[in-house]
Amino acid sequence: MSNAFMIMGLTRRVSQFNEDRKANVVSVATLDNIREICFHVEHIFELKQDTIDGLHDICHKCLVAYDHMKPDYDEKAMLKRINAIRFDLLLELKSAKINIF
C-alpha cells in the first residue's frame, strides 16, 4: 500500500478513536479501530522494537477483550478494560514521540 493511503487511513482511525473516547463507546468496532491504528502506525513510522512489541501487546489486549464480549458481558467492566487499552495506546505512542492525537 502507498504511504499516502496509509496516512489517510490513520487519519480516519484517529478521528474515530477521539470520537469513541469522548463518548466512552464500548463496542467491537472500537477495539477493531484501536488495532487498525496500531497497524497503520507500525507501517508508516520507523519504530524501535520495544515500541513494536508494545503495539502488538495492545492488539493482543484487544483480542482478549473481544473474547469477553459475550451477550451478557458487564458493560462497566468492559468500559474500564477498553479505557485501559486506550490509555496504553496513548502512552505507547507518546513514549515513541509520535503525537497523532
Long-range contacts (C-beta under 8 A, 24 or more apart in sequence): 1-43, 3-44, 6-40, 6-43, 6-44, 7-44, 9-36, 9-40, 10-37, 10-40, 10-41, 10-44, 10-100, 13-37, 13-40, 14-100, 14-101, 17-86, 17-101, 18-101, 21-86, 24-79, 24-83, 26-75, 26-78, 26-79, 26-82, 28-66, 28-69, 30-82, 31-62, 31-65, 31-66, 31-82, 31-85, 32-62, 34-58, 34-59, 34-62, 34-85, 34-86, 34-89, 35-59, 35-62, 35-63, 37-89, 38-89, 41-93, 41-98, 41-100, 45-96, 45-98, 47-96, 48-96, 51-92, 51-95, 51-96, 54-88, 54-92, 54-95, 55-92, 57-88, 58-85, 58-88, 58-89, 58-92, 61-85, 61-88
